Amino acid sequence: MLGENSPIQHRVADHDVKESTMAADHWAQDTPMTSNASESAGAAKRTPISNRSISSAEPAGSAIGRSSVSAGKRWWLLAAVSALLLTGLTVAGVYLVTKKPSTVDQLVILTVPSGAEIRLDSKDYGHSPVKLERLAIGTYTLTISKEGFEPIVERITVAESGPVEFKLKLVLPSEAAGLSPEEQVRQFQQRSEEAFARGNYGFPYEGSALYYADLISRNLDPTSSFSSEMRERVRNVAHQSAQAASSRGDLAQAQEIYNFLVDYYPDDEEARASAAKLETQLSELGAAKVRDLLRKADEALQAGHLTDPARASAYYYSKQALAIDRQNDKARQIRNQVKEKLATAGEQAYARGDIEAGVKQLEQVTQLFPEDKQARSRVRELQAKRVAQPVKAADPSASRIRGLAKYRDQKFEEAIPDLEDAVSNGTGTPEVVFALARSYQRTNKLDLADSYFRKVPQTAADTYHSAIAALGDIAYQRGDSATAVERWKEARQLGGSTLYIVATLDHKIEEIEKRQREKAAEPSPLKLQVKHLHGVLGGSCTGMLTIDSTGVRYDGEHVFAAGLAGARLSLNKKDEIDIRFEGNSQKFRLARADAERCRETLARYQQRYSPANN
């Protein structure tokens, strides 16, 4: 039984009081209070209203109990709803935590070599390497294709992020058809060595030393020591060639070689670092350099200098411009014009019946423009026709005679095909081999020249001595002065030759060694930021003081200069020097140590370039 102090009871009483009060107020608004009789009547009317809360026939305690039960029901309902919500949230949380993802964050598809076309189901994703993000988990049909390589069509299941790599197998050349695996290995080894000797190391790839080595390791014998050694030889030569190209300013050639290394030697971190460094160097050249290269390329094109001279042709200049700005339309146009003119000349030669000349011309197109698939296809077509033609009987000595005659007339480019033919048909005497090597040297094909000079036998004394000296010339052309001197000294020790007499060799050696001595004795220029003290009121300005082989110069608010003979320098206070510029003495302030460096540097230059020493 509820007592007087029960909270439910208090709430019910409060409710009744509030309801009675509201009823009274409402009644009061409708009934004016004019007299005591009216108040009595009003009181009589208010009595039924106050009885609405608790009926005269129902005990007050029963109403309070019913209110208490109602409140209890509301509490249990609230607790039940809360429990259901908590259970739902818990289940949802567990689901979210344990739910498997529907996509992978990232899938990277790699191929060796790179540049293969990637296709998933019916969608193309460009050339490898390809990075796919937020790819739906599931099974796909992966298609990988690259010219010259066997295509890959494979069902793959994508379930987690990460890289996947595919090593592509080369399509066997037709020449290997019908041969046993052992015969194929021997043939590819021979082809690889021959390509290396020609200087065709790996770029363009098809038919190169690397190509034949990869045919062995990827298709026939993955553990082949020959392939591993040849790949390393090619890599070393490629690095040397890239460094040589960079040192002589042929940045486009260096870029091409480094890109080749990155594609075909994916683990070569040195190549990646060198390529990145070169790209930074190219990016700093700017638009002005590109404009100058395009002007030169256009002039060379108009003059008909398509590919020769090698470093002053339309091809060379446009290639350099594209190395800096790959999207330059003008450079692309000039490059395409060169390609079209070369291809046209090849087709015209073929139309005249000169299949050999036509093939060679188009082969040059494939070498200069390796991305041109149509040119490569055309070369293979013409080569097949050439093989199908009946072999014409010819005097084996005719090629040798023609080649040597053209060589003596200094028609080196024309002499090369006949001399090559003479070497291949067995009439390649030491004289022919030397003439072929020298023809390659004079047409700036240094790798081929180097290869053939090394084939001159020691038994051909005079020719052999000339070959040794010529190897020194090639080393010098490549910027390797130390090797050049070494080769020239070797030839001198052998007594020289008709082409390289001892006096000539002495002169070459002395010129190099003299420059080396001069370089070792050459002082280093000095540049310092100094304060120029001038005027009676203690005025001063800051500028650059330079001491080098031309003399002494100050560039600031004032400019002073003097040659080495007319410059004089003396130390005053601990932080001041006097410099006499052709009789005009000026005072400068700088640290004592820097003042000493100025005096020593000037003294070394004056001594080095003194008339008595020249």
C-alpha positions as CSV (number, residue, x, y, z in Angstrom):
1,M,0.0,0.0,0.0
2,L,1.4,3.4,-1.0
3,G,2.0,5.9,1.8
4,E,1.8,9.6,1.8
5,N,5.4,10.0,0.8
6,S,5.3,7.8,-2.3
7,P,6.7,9.5,-5.5
8,I,3.9,8.1,-7.6
9,Q,1.4,9.3,-5.1
10,H,2.9,12.8,-5.2
11,R,2.8,12.8,-8.9
12,V,-0.9,11.9,-9.0
13,A,-1.8,14.5,-6.4
14,D,0.1,17.1,-8.3
15,H,-1.7,16.2,-11.5
16,D,-5.1,16.5,-9.8
17,V,-4.3,19.8,-8.3
18,K,-3.0,21.1,-11.7
19,E,-6.1,19.8,-13.5
20,S,-8.5,21.3,-10.9
21,T,-6.7,24.6,-11.1
22,M,-6.9,24.7,-14.9
23,A,-10.7,23.9,-14.7
24,A,-11.3,26.7,-12.2
25,D,-9.4,29.2,-14.3
26,H,-11.4,28.2,-17.3
27,W,-14.6,28.5,-15.4
28,A,-13.6,31.9,-13.9
29,Q,-13.0,33.3,-17.4
30,D,-16.5,32.3,-18.5
31,T,-18.4,33.3,-15.3
32,P,-18.2,36.9,-14.0
33,M,-17.8,37.2,-10.2
34,T,-20.4,39.9,-9.2
35,S,-21.8,38.8,-5.8
36,N,-21.5,36.3,-3.0
37,A,-24.5,34.4,-4.4
38,S,-22.6,34.2,-7.6
39,E,-19.6,32.9,-5.8
40,S,-21.8,30.2,-4.1
41,A,-23.2,29.2,-7.4
42,G,-19.8,29.1,-8.9
43,A,-18.6,26.9,-6.1
44,A,-21.5,24.5,-6.7
45,K,-20.6,24.3,-10.4
46,R,-16.9,23.6,-9.6
47,T,-17.6,20.6,-7.5
48,P,-18.3,18.2,-10.4
49,I,-15.3,19.3,-12.2
50,S,-13.0,18.5,-9.3
51,N,-14.5,15.0,-9.2
52,R,-13.3,14.1,-12.7
53,S,-10.0,12.9,-11.4
54,I,-11.4,10.5,-8.9
55,S,-15.0,9.3,-9.1
56,S,-17.1,9.3,-6.0
57,A,-17.8,5.6,-6.7
58,E,-14.1,4.6,-7.0
59,P,-11.6,4.7,-4.1
60,A,-8.6,7.0,-4.4
61,G,-6.1,4.2,-3.7
62,S,-7.3,2.2,-6.7
63,A,-6.5,5.1,-9.1
64,I,-3.1,5.5,-7.6
65,G,-2.3,1.7,-8.1
66,R,-3.4,1.8,-11.7
67,S,-1.1,4.7,-12.3
68,S,1.8,2.8,-10.7
69,V,1.3,-0.3,-12.9
70,S,1.2,2.0,-16.0
71,A,4.5,3.5,-15.0
72,G,6.0,0.1,-14.5
73,K,4.9,-1.1,-17.9
74,R,6.5,2.0,-19.5
75,W,9.8,1.2,-17.7
76,W,9.9,-2.4,-18.9
77,L,9.1,-1.3,-22.5
78,L,11.9,1.2,-22.4
79,A,14.3,-1.5,-21.1
80,A,13.3,-3.9,-23.8
81,V,13.8,-1.4,-26.6
82,S,17.2,-0.5,-25.3
83,A,18.3,-4.1,-25.1
84,L,17.1,-4.6,-28.7
85,L,19.1,-1.5,-29.9
86,L,22.2,-2.6,-28.0
87,T,22.0,-6.1,-29.6
88,G,21.5,-4.7,-33.0
89,L,24.5,-2.4,-32.7
90,T,26.7,-5.2,-31.4
91,V,25.7,-7.4,-34.3
92,A,26.4,-4.6,-36.8
93,G,29.8,-3.9,-35.3
94,V,30.8,-7.6,-35.5
95,Y,29.6,-7.7,-39.1
96,L,31.6,-4.7,-40.1
97,V,34.8,-6.0,-38.4
98,T,34.5,-9.5,-39.9
99,K,33.1,-8.5,-43.3
100,K,35.5,-9.3,-46.1
101,P,36.4,-6.4,-48.5
102,S,34.9,-6.4,-51.9
103,T,37.9,-4.7,-53.6
104,V,41.7,-4.8,-53.4
105,D,43.5,-1.5,-52.7
106,Q,46.1,-1.9,-55.5
107,L,47.2,-4.5,-58.0
108,V,50.4,-3.9,-60.0
109,I,51.0,-6.0,-63.2
110,L,54.7,-6.2,-64.2
111,T,56.3,-7.8,-67.2
112,V,59.9,-8.5,-68.2
113,P,60.5,-6.8,-70.5
114,S,58.1,-3.9,-69.8
115,G,56.0,-2.2,-72.4
116,A,53.5,-5.1,-73.0
117,E,49.9,-4.4,-73.6
118,I,47.7,-5.4,-70.6
119,R,44.0,-6.4,-70.9
120,L,41.7,-7.6,-68.2
121,D,38.5,-9.3,-69.6
122,S,37.5,-6.8,-72.3
123,K,39.1,-3.7,-70.9
124,D,42.5,-2.3,-72.0
125,Y,44.8,-0.9,-69.4
126,G,47.7,0.3,-71.5
127,H,51.3,-0.8,-71.4
128,S,53.1,-2.5,-68.4
129,P,53.8,-1.7,-65.7
130,V,50.2,-1.1,-64.9
131,K,48.8,-0.1,-61.5
132,L,45.1,-0.8,-60.8
133,E,43.4,0.7,-57.8
134,R,40.1,-0.4,-56.1
135,L,39.8,-3.4,-58.3
136,A,36.9,-5.7,-57.5
137,I,37.8,-9.0,-56.0
138,G,37.1,-11.9,-58.4
139,T,38.4,-13.9,-61.4
140,Y,39.5,-12.2,-64.6
141,T,41.0,-13.2,-68.0
142,L,44.4,-11.5,-68.2
143,T,45.8,-11.0,-71.7
144,I,49.4,-9.8,-72.2
145,S,50.8,-9.1,-75.6
146,K,54.0,-7.6,-77.0
147,E,55.5,-7.8,-80.5
148,G,58.1,-10.5,-80.8
149,F,56.9,-12.3,-77.7
150,E,54.5,-15.2,-77.1
151,P,51.1,-13.8,-75.8
152,I,49.9,-14.8,-72.4
153,V,46.2,-15.5,-71.8
154,E,45.5,-16.6,-68.3
155,R,42.7,-16.8,-65.8
156,I,43.8,-15.0,-62.6
157,T,42.0,-14.7,-59.2
158,V,42.3,-11.2,-57.6
159,A,42.0,-11.6,-53.9
160,E,44.7,-9.4,-52.3
161,S,46.8,-6.3,-53.1
162,G,50.4,-6.6,-54.3
163,P,52.5,-7.0,-57.5
164,V,52.4,-9.8,-60.0
165,E,55.1,-10.3,-62.5
166,F,55.2,-12.2,-65.8
167,K,58.4,-13.1,-67.8
168,L,57.6,-13.1,-71.5
169,K,58.9,-15.8,-73.8
170,L,60.3,-14.8,-77.2
171,V,58.8,-16.1,-80.4
172,L,61.4,-18.4,-82.0
173,P,62.7,-17.0,-85.3
174,S,61.9,-18.9,-88.5
175,E,65.6,-19.8,-88.9
176,A,65.4,-22.1,-85.9
177,A,62.4,-24.0,-87.2
178,G,63.1,-27.7,-87.4
179,L,66.2,-27.6,-85.3
180,S,66.6,-29.6,-82.1
181,P,66.9,-27.7,-78.8
182,E,70.6,-28.4,-78.7
183,E,71.0,-27.1,-82.3
184,Q,69.0,-24.0,-81.5
185,V,71.2,-23.2,-78.5
186,R,74.3,-23.5,-80.6
187,Q,72.8,-21.3,-83.3
188,F,71.6,-18.7,-80.9
189,Q,75.0,-18.6,-79.2
190,Q,76.7,-18.0,-82.6
191,R,74.2,-15.3,-83.6
192,S,74.6,-13.6,-80.2
193,E,78.4,-13.4,-80.6
194,E,78.1,-12.1,-84.2
195,A,75.7,-9.4,-83.1
196,F,77.9,-8.4,-80.3
197,A,80.9,-8.1,-82.7
198,R,78.8,-5.9,-85.0
199,G,78.0,-3.6,-82.1
200,N,74.4,-4.6,-82.1
201,Y,74.3,-5.1,-78.3
202,G,70.6,-4.8,-77.4
203,F,69.0,-1.8,-79.1
204,P,67.1,-2.3,-81.3
205,Y,66.3,-5.5,-79.5
206,E,65.3,-7.9,-82.3
207,G,68.4,-9.5,-83.8
208,S,70.7,-8.2,-81.1
209,A,73.2,-10.0,-78.9
210,L,70.8,-9.7,-75.9
211,Y,67.9,-11.0,-78.0
212,Y,69.7,-14.3,-78.9
213,A,70.9,-14.7,-75.3
214,D,67.3,-14.2,-74.0
215,L,66.1,-16.8,-76.6
216,I,68.3,-19.3,-74.9
217,S,67.5,-18.4,-71.2
218,R,63.7,-17.8,-71.6
219,N,62.8,-20.5,-74.1
220,L,65.4,-23.3,-73.9
221,D,67.8,-23.2,-70.8
222,P,66.9,-20.9,-67.9
223,T,70.3,-21.8,-66.2
224,S,72.4,-21.1,-69.3
225,S,75.8,-19.6,-68.2
226,F,76.3,-18.3,-71.7
227,S,73.1,-16.2,-71.5
228,S,74.0,-14.8,-68.1
229,E,77.5,-13.8,-69.2
230,M,76.3,-12.3,-72.4
231,R,73.6,-10.3,-70.6
232,E,76.3,-9.0,-68.2
233,R,78.5,-8.1,-71.2
234,V,75.7,-6.2,-72.8
235,R,74.8,-4.4,-69.6
236,N,78.4,-3.3,-69.1
237,V,78.8,-2.0,-72.6
238,A,75.4,-0.2,-72.4
239,H,76.5,1.6,-69.3
240,Q,79.8,2.6,-70.9
241,S,78.0,3.7,-74.0
242,A,75.5,5.8,-72.0
243,Q,78.3,7.4,-70.0
244,A,80.3,8.2,-73.2
245,A,77.2,9.6,-74.9
246,S,76.5,11.8,-71.9
247,S,80.1,13.1,-71.7
248,R,80.0,14.1,-75.4
249,G,76.7,15.9,-74.9
250,D,74.5,13.4,-76.7
251,L,71.9,13.3,-74.0
252,A,69.2,11.8,-76.2
253,Q,71.4,8.8,-76.9
254,A,72.2,8.4,-73.2
255,Q,68.5,8.7,-72.3
256,E,67.7,6.0,-74.9
257,I,70.3,3.6,-73.5
258,Y,69.3,4.1,-69.9
259,N,65.7,3.5,-70.8
260,F,66.7,0.3,-72.5
261,L,68.6,-0.8,-69.4
262,V,65.6,0.0,-67.1
263,D,63.3,-2.0,-69.4
264,Y,65.5,-5.1,-69.9
265,Y,67.4,-5.1,-66.6
266,P,64.7,-4.3,-64.0
267,D,67.0,-5.0,-61.1
268,D,69.7,-2.6,-62.3
269,E,69.5,0.2,-59.6
270,E,72.5,1.9,-61.1
271,A,70.6,2.4,-64.4
272,R,67.6,3.7,-62.6
273,A,69.6,6.2,-60.6
274,S,71.5,7.3,-63.7
275,A,68.3,7.7,-65.7
276,A,66.7,9.8,-63.0
277,K,69.8,12.0,-62.8
278,L,69.7,12.5,-66.6
279,E,66.1,13.4,-66.6
280,T,66.8,16.1,-64.0
281,Q,69.6,17.4,-66.2
282,L,67.4,17.4,-69.3
283,S,64.6,19.3,-67.4
284,E,67.0,22.1,-66.6
285,L,67.9,22.9,-70.2
286,G,64.6,24.7,-70.9
287,A,62.7,26.1,-73.8
288,A,65.5,28.2,-75.2
289,K,67.6,25.1,-75.8
290,V,64.7,23.4,-77.5
291,R,64.2,26.3,-79.9
292,D,67.9,26.3,-80.8
293,L,67.8,22.6,-81.6
294,L,64.7,22.9,-83.7
295,R,66.3,25.7,-85.7
296,K,69.3,23.6,-86.4
297,A,67.2,20.6,-87.2
298,D,65.1,22.5,-89.7
299,E,68.3,23.9,-91.4
300,A,69.8,20.4,-91.6
301,L,66.6,19.0,-93.1
302,Q,66.5,21.7,-95.8
303,A,70.1,21.0,-96.6
304,G,69.4,17.3,-97.0
305,H,71.4,16.3,-94.0
306,L,69.0,13.6,-92.8
307,T,71.4,11.4,-90.7
308,D,74.8,12.6,-91.7
309,P,76.9,14.2,-90.3
310,A,76.0,12.1,-87.3
311,R,76.0,15.0,-84.8
312,A,74.8,17.7,-87.1
313,S,71.9,16.1,-88.9
314,A,68.1,16.7,-88.8
315,Y,67.7,13.4,-87.0
316,Y,70.2,14.2,-84.3
317,Y,68.9,17.7,-83.5
318,S,65.2,16.6,-83.5
319,K,66.1,13.6,-81.2
320,Q,67.9,16.0,-78.8
321,A,64.9,18.3,-78.7
322,L,62.5,15.4,-78.0
323,A,64.7,14.2,-75.2
324,I,64.0,17.6,-73.5
325,D,60.4,18.0,-74.6
326,R,58.8,14.7,-75.5
327,Q,55.6,16.3,-76.7
328,N,57.1,18.9,-79.0
329,D,55.1,18.9,-82.2
330,K,57.8,20.5,-84.4
331,A,60.5,18.0,-83.4
332,R,58.1,15.2,-84.0
333,Q,57.3,16.5,-87.5
334,I,61.0,16.8,-88.4
335,R,61.7,13.3,-87.1
336,N,58.8,11.9,-89.1
337,Q,60.0,13.7,-92.3
338,V,63.4,12.1,-91.9
339,K,61.9,8.7,-91.5
340,E,59.7,9.1,-94.5
341,K,62.5,10.3,-96.7
342,L,64.7,7.3,-95.7
343,A,61.9,4.8,-96.2
344,T,61.1,6.3,-99.6
345,A,64.7,6.0,-100.7
346,G,64.7,2.3,-99.6
347,E,61.5,1.6,-101.5
348,Q,62.9,3.3,-104.6
349,A,66.1,1.3,-104.5
350,Y,64.0,-1.9,-104.3
351,A,61.8,-0.8,-107.2
352,R,64.9,-0.3,-109.3
353,G,65.8,-4.0,-108.6
354,D,68.5,-3.2,-106.1
355,I,67.1,-5.3,-103.3
356,E,70.3,-5.3,-101.3
357,A,70.3,-1.5,-101.2
358,G,66.6,-1.3,-100.4
359,V,66.9,-3.7,-97.5
360,K,69.9,-1.9,-96.0
361,Q,68.1,1.5,-96.3
362,L,65.0,0.1,-94.5
363,E,67.2,-1.6,-91.9
364,Q,68.6,1.8,-91.1
365,V,65.0,3.1,-90.6
366,T,64.4,0.3,-88.1
367,Q,67.6,1.1,-86.3
368,L,66.9,4.8,-86.0
369,F,63.2,4.4,-85.4
370,P,62.8,1.1,-83.5
371,E,59.2,1.9,-82.6
372,D,58.2,1.7,-86.3
373,K,56.5,-1.8,-86.5
374,Q,55.6,-1.2,-90.2
375,A,59.3,-0.7,-91.2
376,R,60.3,-3.9,-89.4
377,S,57.6,-5.8,-91.1
378,R,58.7,-4.5,-94.5
379,V,62.3,-5.4,-93.8
380,R,61.4,-9.0,-93.0
381,E,59.3,-9.1,-96.2
382,L,62.1,-7.9,-98.4
383,Q,64.6,-10.2,-96.6
384,A,62.4,-13.2,-97.4
385,K,62.2,-12.1,-101.0
386,R,66.0,-11.7,-101.2
387,V,66.5,-15.3,-99.8
388,A,63.9,-16.6,-102.3
389,Q,65.7,-15.2,-105.3
390,P,68.1,-17.5,-107.1
391,V,71.7,-16.9,-105.9
392,K,73.6,-15.3,-108.7
393,A,77.0,-16.7,-109.6
394,A,79.7,-14.2,-109.0
395,D,83.4,-13.9,-108.9
396,P,84.3,-14.2,-105.1
397,S,87.1,-11.8,-105.6
398,A,84.9,-9.1,-107.2
399,S,83.6,-7.7,-103.9
400,R,87.1,-7.5,-102.5
401,I,88.4,-5.6,-105.5
402,R,85.5,-3.2,-105.6
403,G,85.5,-2.6,-101.9
404,L,89.3,-1.8,-101.7
405,A,89.0,0.5,-104.7
406,K,86.2,2.5,-103.1
407,Y,88.1,2.5,-99.8
408,R,91.2,4.0,-101.5
409,D,89.0,6.6,-103.2
410,Q,87.8,7.4,-99.6
411,K,84.2,6.4,-100.5
412,F,84.0,4.7,-97.1
413,E,80.2,4.4,-97.0
414,E,80.0,2.8,-100.4
415,A,83.0,0.5,-99.7
416,I,81.4,-1.1,-96.6
417,P,78.9,-3.5,-98.3
418,D,81.6,-4.9,-100.7
419,L,84.1,-5.3,-98.0
420,E,81.6,-7.0,-95.7
421,D,80.7,-9.4,-98.6
422,A,84.4,-10.1,-99.1
423,V,84.9,-11.0,-95.5
424,S,81.8,-13.2,-95.4
425,N,82.7,-15.1,-98.7
426,G,86.2,-16.0,-97.5
427,T,88.2,-13.4,-99.4
428,G,88.7,-11.2,-96.3
429,T,92.4,-10.7,-96.3
430,P,94.0,-8.7,-93.4
431,E,94.0,-5.7,-95.8
432,V,90.3,-6.1,-96.4
433,V,89.5,-6.5,-92.7
434,F,91.6,-3.3,-91.9
435,A,89.9,-1.4,-94.7
436,L,86.5,-2.4,-93.4
437,A,87.4,-1.4,-89.9
438,R,88.8,1.9,-91.0
439,S,85.7,2.6,-93.2
440,Y,83.5,2.1,-90.1
441,Q,85.7,4.4,-88.2
442,R,85.6,7.1,-90.8
443,T,81.7,6.8,-90.8
444,N,81.7,7.2,-87.0
445,K,80.5,3.6,-86.4
446,L,83.1,3.2,-83.7
447,D,81.9,-0.1,-82.1
448,L,82.0,-1.9,-85.4
449,A,85.4,-0.3,-86.2
450,D,86.8,-1.4,-82.9
451,S,85.5,-5.0,-83.5
452,Y,87.2,-5.4,-86.9
453,F,90.5,-3.7,-85.9
454,R,90.8,-6.4,-83.2
455,K,90.4,-9.1,-85.9
456,V,93.5,-8.0,-87.8
457,P,96.0,-10.9,-87.3
458,Q,99.4,-10.2,-85.8
459,T,101.0,-12.0,-88.7
460,A,100.2,-9.0,-90.9
461,A,102.8,-6.9,-89.3
462,D,102.3,-3.4,-90.8
463,T,98.5,-3.7,-90.9
464,Y,98.5,-5.1,-87.4
465,H,100.6,-2.1,-86.1
466,S,98.2,0.3,-87.8
467,A,95.2,-1.5,-86.2
468,I,96.7,-1.1,-82.7
469,A,97.3,2.6,-83.4
470,A,93.8,3.0,-84.8
471,L,92.3,1.5,-81.6
472,G,94.1,4.3,-79.8
473,D,92.4,6.8,-82.1
474,I,89.0,5.2,-81.3
475,A,89.7,5.4,-77.5
476,Y,90.6,9.1,-77.9
477,Q,87.4,9.7,-79.9
478,R,85.5,8.2,-77.0
479,G,87.2,10.5,-74.5
480,D,89.5,7.7,-73.0
481,S,92.8,9.5,-73.2
482,A,94.6,7.0,-70.9
483,T,93.8,4.0,-73.2
484,A,94.6,6.1,-76.3
485,V,98.1,6.8,-75.0
486,E,98.6,3.2,-74.0
487,R,97.6,2.0,-77.5
488,W,99.8,4.5,-79.3
489,K,102.8,3.6,-77.1
490,E,102.2,0.0,-77.9
491,A,102.2,0.7,-81.7
492,R,105.3,2.9,-81.3
493,Q,107.1,0.1,-79.5
494,L,106.3,-2.2,-82.4
495,G,108.0,0.2,-84.7
496,G,105.0,2.1,-86.1
497,S,103.5,1.5,-89.5
498,T,103.2,3.0,-93.0
499,L,100.0,4.8,-91.9
500,Y,101.2,5.6,-88.3
501,I,104.9,6.4,-88.5
502,V,106.8,6.7,-85.1
503,A,107.0,10.5,-85.4
504,T,103.2,10.8,-85.7
505,L,102.7,8.5,-82.7
506,D,105.2,10.6,-80.7
507,H,103.3,13.7,-81.5
508,K,100.0,12.2,-80.5
509,I,101.4,10.9,-77.2
510,E,103.1,14.2,-76.4
511,E,100.0,16.3,-77.1
512,I,98.0,14.2,-74.6
513,E,100.6,14.1,-72.0
514,K,101.2,17.8,-72.3
515,R,97.6,18.6,-71.7
516,Q,97.6,16.2,-68.8
517,R,100.6,18.1,-67.2
518,E,99.0,21.4,-67.9
519,K,95.7,20.3,-66.3
520,A,97.6,19.0,-63.2
521,A,99.5,22.3,-62.9
522,E,96.5,24.5,-63.6
523,P,95.5,26.6,-60.5
524,S,91.8,26.6,-59.5
525,P,89.9,29.9,-60.1
526,L,88.9,31.8,-57.0
527,K,85.7,33.7,-56.4
528,L,84.9,35.6,-53.2
529,Q,82.2,38.0,-52.0
530,V,84.1,41.0,-50.7
531,K,83.4,44.6,-49.6
532,H,84.9,47.4,-51.7
533,L,86.0,50.4,-49.6
534,H,85.9,53.7,-51.4
535,G,85.5,57.4,-50.8
536,V,86.9,59.7,-48.1
537,L,83.6,59.3,-46.1
538,G,84.0,55.6,-45.6
539,G,81.7,54.5,-48.4
540,S,81.5,50.8,-49.4
541,C,79.7,48.3,-51.6
542,T,79.7,44.6,-51.9
543,G,80.6,42.6,-55.0
544,M,82.4,39.6,-56.5
545,L,86.2,39.3,-56.7
546,T,87.4,36.8,-59.3
547,I,90.9,35.6,-59.9
548,D,91.5,33.2,-62.8
549,S,93.7,32.7,-65.9
550,T,92.5,36.0,-67.4
551,G,93.5,38.1,-64.4
552,V,91.7,39.8,-61.6
553,R,88.2,41.3,-61.8
554,Y,85.8,43.0,-59.3
555,D,82.1,43.3,-60.2
556,G,80.0,45.4,-57.9
557,E,78.8,49.0,-57.8
558,H,82.1,49.7,-59.5
559,V,83.9,47.4,-62.0
560,F,87.7,47.0,-62.1
561,A,89.7,44.5,-64.1
562,A,93.4,43.8,-64.8
563,G,95.3,41.1,-66.7
564,L,97.7,38.8,-64.8
565,A,100.7,40.9,-65.8
566,G,99.2,44.2,-64.6
567,A,97.6,43.0,-61.3
568,R,99.3,43.5,-58.0
569,L,98.0,42.5,-54.6
570,S,99.2,43.4,-51.1
571,L,97.9,42.8,-47.5
572,N,97.3,45.8,-45.3
573,K,95.5,45.4,-42.0
574,K,94.3,42.0,-40.8
575,D,91.1,42.2,-42.9
576,E,92.0,44.5,-45.8
577,I,93.9,44.1,-49.1
578,D,95.1,46.5,-51.8
579,I,94.7,45.5,-55.4
580,R,96.3,47.4,-58.2
581,F,94.3,47.3,-61.4
582,E,96.6,48.5,-64.1
583,G,97.9,51.3,-61.9
584,N,94.5,52.0,-60.2
585,S,94.7,50.9,-56.6
586,Q,91.5,49.8,-54.8
587,K,91.0,48.6,-51.2
588,F,88.9,45.6,-50.2
589,R,87.8,44.1,-46.9
590,L,87.6,40.4,-46.3
591,A,88.7,37.7,-43.8
592,R,92.5,37.3,-43.3
593,A,92.3,33.7,-44.5
594,D,90.5,34.7,-47.7
595,A,93.1,37.5,-48.2
596,E,95.9,34.9,-48.1
597,R,94.0,32.7,-50.6
598,C,93.7,35.7,-53.0
599,R,97.4,36.4,-52.8
600,E,98.4,32.7,-53.3
601,T,96.0,32.2,-56.2
602,L,97.2,35.3,-58.0
603,A,100.8,34.3,-57.5
604,R,100.2,30.8,-58.9
605,Y,98.4,32.1,-62.0
606,Q,101.1,34.7,-62.6
607,Q,103.8,32.0,-62.3
608,R,101.9,29.5,-64.5
609,Y,101.3,32.0,-67.3
610,S,104.5,33.9,-67.0
611,P,106.1,34.5,-70.4
612,A,109.2,32.7,-69.1
613,N,107.1,29.5,-68.7
614,N,105.6,29.6,-72.2
